[in-house]
Amino acid sequence: MSRHVVRSISLVRQGPLVELQLDQGERIRIHQRRVAALGLRVGSGLAEAQMAALWRDAEVDRCEQRALRLLSVRARSAAELGDRLRGWGLDEGEAESVVDRLDRLGLVDDVALAQRTAALLDERGHGHLRVARDLDRLCLAAGLREPAVHDHAVSDLERARRVAEQRFGPLPYDAEVKRRAAGLLARRGFDEETVMEAVGADWE
């Protein structure tokens, strides 16, 4: 049975990975936790099956590092990350294991993401239709989307009135201003009934 021998183990700069250099020239980068779990050290011998498993672990760890880079740009949902990981070549179980690990580390939190997204859009003067679209785009489960969409300290109507007043001043509006205000509110994600009431419902 062919065996490979670990010749050196070195830390990879600025990260949790280590590089194993083997006697036949291969270099495998895997997470430090795997080295500890497998009891690998200089001089360890690896059979072909162990080598195949290590190469697969290395691919999973590489994808996890890519996922971490995505999370450093903005928060992502578990489903969004899972889709990315599968797109990078991981199978369902591997993708799920990476997402679960990031969740345990506190780096993935769908509830907090839904609440933060909704609160930010609220602050920016957007309506519940825009909130729903953004939460859907983030691949958040319906059970998380619905409470975030509808759990507002300020009603959609009150928010719409504030947005219109900030841009066009207080009611009443003439027909042209009503048209422009209605267009603005519709683009902000307020539904038709809210828009009509916010700008004055006495117009056709």
C-alpha positions in Angstrom: 0.0 0.0 0.0 1.4 3.3 -1.0 2.0 5.7 1.8 2.8 9.4 1.9 4.8 10.9 4.7 4.4 14.4 6.2 7.7 16.2 5.9 6.7 19.6 7.4 3.8 21.4 8.8 3.8 25.2 8.6 1.3 28.0 9.4 -0.1 29.9 6.4 0.3 33.6 7.0 -2.8 35.6 8.1 -5.2 32.7 8.5 -6.2 29.5 10.3 -4.8 27.2 7.7 -1.6 25.2 7.9 0.3 23.7 5.0 1.4 20.1 5.0 4.4 19.3 2.8 4.6 15.6 1.9 7.5 13.5 0.8 6.4 13.3 -2.8 6.1 17.1 -3.1 2.4 17.6 -2.5 1.3 20.6 -0.5 -2.0 20.5 1.2 -3.6 23.4 3.1 -6.1 22.5 5.7 -7.5 24.1 8.9 -5.4 23.8 12.0 -8.3 22.0 13.8 -8.1 19.1 11.4 -4.4 18.6 12.0 -5.1 18.4 15.7 -8.1 16.1 15.3 -6.2 13.8 13.0 -3.1 13.8 15.2 -0.9 14.7 12.3 2.8 15.6 12.9 6.0 15.5 11.0 6.7 11.9 10.1 3.0 10.8 10.0 2.3 8.4 7.3 -0.9 8.7 5.1 -2.5 5.9 3.1 -4.1 6.7 -0.3 -7.6 6.8 1.3 -6.4 9.3 3.9 -4.8 11.4 1.2 -8.1 11.5 -0.7 -9.9 12.6 2.4 -7.3 15.3 3.2 -7.6 16.7 -0.3 -11.4 16.9 0.1 -11.0 18.5 3.5 -8.6 21.0 1.9 -11.3 21.9 -0.7 -13.9 22.4 2.0 -11.6 24.6 4.0 -10.7 26.7 0.9 -14.4 27.3 0.3 -14.9 28.2 4.0 -12.2 30.8 3.6 -14.0 32.2 0.5 -17.2 32.3 2.5 -15.5 34.3 5.3 -14.3 36.8 2.7 -17.9 37.2 1.6 -19.0 37.8 5.1 -16.4 40.4 5.6 -18.1 42.5 2.9 -21.6 42.1 4.2 -23.8 39.8 6.2 -25.2 36.8 4.4 -28.1 34.4 5.2 -27.5 30.7 5.7 -29.3 29.8 2.5 -27.3 32.4 0.5 -24.0 31.0 1.7 -25.1 27.5 1.1 -25.9 28.3 -2.5 -22.5 29.9 -2.9 -20.7 26.9 -1.4 -22.5 24.4 -3.6 -21.8 26.6 -6.6 -18.1 26.3 -5.7 -18.3 22.5 -5.8 -19.2 21.4 -2.3 -21.9 18.8 -1.9 -25.0 19.3 0.2 -23.4 17.8 3.4 -20.2 19.7 3.1 -21.9 23.1 2.4 -24.2 22.5 5.4 -21.3 21.7 7.7 -19.5 24.9 6.7 -22.7 27.0 7.3 -23.3 25.3 10.6 -19.7 26.0 11.7 -20.0 29.7 10.8 -23.4 29.8 12.6 -21.8 28.4 15.7 -19.0 31.0 15.5 -21.7 33.7 15.4 -20.9 34.8 11.8 -24.2 33.7 10.3 -27.5 34.8 12.0 -30.6 34.9 9.9 -32.8 36.4 12.6 -30.4 39.3 13.2 -29.9 39.8 9.5 -33.7 40.0 8.9 -34.1 42.5 11.7 -31.2 44.6 10.7 -32.2 44.8 7.1 -35.8 45.8 7.9 -34.7 48.3 10.5 -32.2 49.9 8.1 -34.8 50.2 5.4 -37.3 51.6 7.9 -34.7 54.3 8.8 -34.2 55.2 5.2 -38.0 55.6 4.6 -38.8 52.5 2.7 -42.1 50.6 2.8 -42.9 47.0 3.5 -42.9 46.0 -0.1 -39.3 47.1 -0.4 -38.4 45.4 2.8 -40.0 42.1 1.6 -38.1 42.3 -1.7 -34.7 42.8 0.0 -35.3 40.0 2.5 -36.4 37.7 -0.3 -33.2 38.6 -2.2 -31.2 37.6 0.9 -32.8 34.1 0.7 -34.3 34.4 4.1 -36.9 31.9 5.1 -40.6 33.1 5.0 -40.8 32.5 8.7 -38.2 35.1 9.3 -39.3 37.5 6.5 -42.9 38.0 7.7 -42.2 39.2 11.2 -39.4 41.5 10.0 -41.6 43.0 7.3 -44.5 43.8 9.6 -42.8 44.4 12.9 -42.4 48.2 12.7 -42.4 50.8 15.5 -43.8 53.2 12.9 -46.6 52.3 10.5 -46.1 52.3 6.7 -48.6 55.2 6.4 -46.8 57.3 9.0 -43.4 56.6 7.4 -44.8 57.4 3.9 -46.2 60.7 5.1 -42.8 61.6 6.6 -41.0 60.8 3.4 -43.5 62.8 1.3 -43.3 65.8 3.7 -39.5 65.8 3.8 -39.4 66.0 0.0 -42.5 68.0 -0.9 -43.6 69.8 2.3 -46.9 69.3 4.3 -50.2 68.5 2.7 -52.3 69.5 0.8 -50.6 69.0 -2.5 -51.7 70.1 -5.9 -52.2 67.5 -8.7 -48.6 67.7 -10.0 -47.0 67.4 -6.6 -49.4 64.5 -5.7 -48.2 62.7 -8.9 -44.5 63.2 -8.1 -45.0 62.3 -4.4 -46.9 59.1 -5.4 -44.1 58.1 -7.7 -41.5 58.6 -5.0 -43.4 56.5 -2.5 -44.2 53.7 -4.9 -40.5 53.5 -5.7 -39.7 53.4 -2.0 -41.8 50.2 -1.7 -45.1 51.5 -0.3 -48.3 49.9 -1.5 -50.9 51.7 -3.5 -53.4 52.2 -0.7 -50.7 53.7 1.6 -49.4 55.9 -1.2 -52.9 57.3 -2.0 -53.6 58.1 1.6 -50.2 59.6 2.2 -50.5 62.1 -0.7 -54.2 62.8 -0.5 -56.9 60.3 -1.5 -59.1 62.8 -3.2 -57.5 62.5 -6.6 -58.0 60.0 -9.4 
